[in-house]
């Protein structure tokens, strides 16, 4: 294949126009040439929901060597992963906005925005710093990696609790779930960023909350089911912990009239760690970088392990 | 002077016990030996308000070679700056919490906490990122430097408007006040972090606000007088800008009944960018580092320019 051929990139389908346009622009910005699928060396798939159309498009693409999928989770495309091609996805791209939201919720709690925002006269002066704080994160995936990166200059001391004790770069300590109690005991903020599994469901219960510092905040950006909601209501009501910032709840959406709405030091956001609007420029940037690398014959980012299927 | 003598450090006065204790601990942690003032090679001054006692203490200190003052502003001690000694202060120490508060207020606005926090049922999903955003900062001092440091991994594009066009590290563009209009035109957030002077008083007026993007946030952590409050009320009411995050106001404290309290997209905090509780560990850390450097005969941090008086 000549280097000219590598420049020919198809973007399809057009069913999600904003994503199509953003990916097309990224291809052009990277020095690619938008090409019909029949002549394209690579395909940027522009609609995560349109998996049903995918086989037909790929069949009409004899030159195709590389496929970029739009989301981090590719379960809809798992049956299509032809090992003779290179596959990339949005792996790691969407973790960054969620990590940013962890920081937004933590700062909101530490800086008492939950009391200042509803105030109608000069509130009491109070607050504390995330700078230099002890942060414990449950979960060692992409969100935690992004959080460690974003907080790199903040002199924080991060303990990570994950399945394996393999250290994460930037963490002062990495432990397994066996040591969770000691890992949360001295934290100023405990962040839940783990997948919801049979093992993790309800892990934040009354015992977990009692093991936390009484001036610590709990932040959940993962799934509501990791927390026993009734135990959290009790802990907040009784001052067992200082507050909670929840981007996910159980039940979700949290119904009107639920007791959590009335607890001042519980900050609730409607599952907006990563919104479609935030994700679009991020996946477009992934496309731009990968097309540049593809043209330069450099290794692509976000490679799918075809055998493992993710 | 022998290296043993250099270890002898006095902390005085005792009128502010929390600061005295924190500084004393920092001296010990750094390997210093708490010493009476008559035998001390260095003095850590532990009460910014007690300038009147200062000359008497220094007179009783024949061995004194270095004085560490507690605050960044040293105007109370300006008459005491004897050029035969080395003087250091809290320069740069307190900027970091204020920079953190800029990030707290910006994220609160971008992540719609001003609508989520008062909500009593699942709010609308909305939000945008500080990650990768265009940030314009008015002022090129320590707060701006700290902000650039804290946001270093955030892929942001920062334009700095300052008196001289000398570039700040980490900024993509540094301009003077002559170019302020173009500097704020494409900003997602405009941060006011300048000193209040005759030149800057009221600089954020109706024209300034109209020159901003209508989806941009205005953040003020400097002094309320930099903004014409009535013009800001109008701009927020008429949708000229997206919102404002104010840690300082004019008048301050903002009186109950002031129209700003009723504007949903105006987030007001009670001048808590840096609180005494936040500052104490920071000045203690400065003391610890400087005592280490003093003992090791390395250059001290936060040197006062005795001729200039700051």
Contacts between the chains, C-beta under 8 A, distances in Angstrom:
chain1	res1	chain2	res2	distance
A	96	B	131	5.9
A	97	B	129	5.7
A	97	B	131	6.6
A	100	B	107	7.1
A	100	B	129	6.1
A	100	B	130	6.5
A	100	B	131	5.5
A	101	B	111	6.4
A	101	B	127	7.9
A	103	B	103	7.5
A	103	B	107	6.5
A	104	B	104	8.0
A	104	B	107	3.7
A	104	B	108	6.8
A	104	B	110	7.7
A	104	B	111	4.6
A	104	B	113	7.0
A	107	B	100	7.2
A	107	B	103	6.6
A	107	B	104	3.8
A	107	B	107	6.2
A	107	B	108	7.7
A	108	B	104	6.8
A	108	B	107	7.6
A	108	B	108	5.9
A	108	B	113	5.5
A	108	B	117	7.6
A	110	B	104	7.7
A	111	B	101	6.4
A	111	B	104	4.6
A	111	B	269	6.7
A	111	B	272	6.9
A	112	B	269	7.6
A	112	B	272	7.6
A	113	B	104	7.0
A	113	B	108	5.5
A	113	B	113	6.1
A	113	B	117	6.7
A	113	B	267	7.0
A	113	B	269	7.1
A	114	B	117	5.6
A	116	B	267	7.2
A	116	B	268	6.3
A	116	B	269	4.7
A	116	B	270	6.9
A	117	B	108	7.5
A	117	B	113	6.7
A	117	B	114	5.6
A	117	B	117	4.7
A	117	B	118	6.7
A	117	B	267	5.9
A	118	B	117	6.7
A	118	B	118	5.4
A	119	B	261	7.5
A	119	B	268	7.2
A	120	B	256	6.5
A	120	B	261	4.7
A	120	B	262	7.6
A	121	B	254	7.9
A	121	B	255	7.5
A	121	B	256	3.8
A	121	B	261	7.1
A	122	B	253	3.6
A	122	B	254	6.0
A	122	B	255	8.0
A	122	B	256	7.8
A	122	B	270	5.3
A	123	B	269	7.7
A	123	B	270	5.1
A	124	B	270	7.1
A	125	B	270	5.1
A	125	B	271	6.9
A	125	B	272	5.2
A	125	B	275	6.1
A	126	B	272	6.9
A	126	B	275	7.2
A	127	B	101	7.9
A	127	B	269	8.0
A	127	B	272	4.7
A	127	B	275	5.6
A	127	B	277	7.8
A	127	B	278	7.0
A	128	B	277	7.0
A	128	B	278	6.9
A	129	B	97	5.7
A	129	B	100	6.1
A	129	B	278	5.4
A	130	B	100	6.4
A	131	B	96	5.9
A	131	B	97	6.6
A	131	B	100	5.5
A	131	B	150	8.0
A	132	B	281	7.2
A	149	B	153	5.2
A	150	B	131	7.9
A	150	B	153	5.5
A	150	B	154	6.4
A	152	B	152	7.3
A	152	B	153	5.3
A	153	B	149	5.2
A	153	B	150	5.5
A	153	B	152	5.4
A	153	B	153	7.2
A	154	B	150	6.4
A	253	B	122	3.6
A	254	B	121	7.9
A	254	B	122	6.0
A	255	B	121	7.6
A	255	B	122	7.9
A	256	B	120	6.5
A	256	B	121	3.8
A	256	B	122	7.8
A	261	B	119	7.5
A	261	B	120	4.7
A	261	B	121	7.1
A	262	B	120	7.6
A	267	B	113	7.0
A	267	B	116	7.1
A	267	B	117	5.9
A	268	B	116	6.3
A	268	B	119	7.2
A	269	B	111	6.7
A	269	B	112	7.6
A	269	B	113	7.1
A	269	B	116	4.7
A	269	B	123	7.7
A	270	B	116	6.9
A	270	B	122	5.3
A	270	B	123	5.1
A	270	B	124	7.2
A	270	B	125	5.1
A	271	B	125	6.8
A	272	B	111	6.9
A	272	B	112	7.6
A	272	B	125	5.2
A	272	B	126	6.9
A	272	B	127	4.6
A	275	B	125	6.1
A	275	B	126	7.1
A	275	B	127	5.6
A	277	B	127	7.8
A	277	B	128	6.9
A	278	B	127	6.9
A	278	B	128	6.9
A	278	B	129	5.4
A	281	B	132	7.1
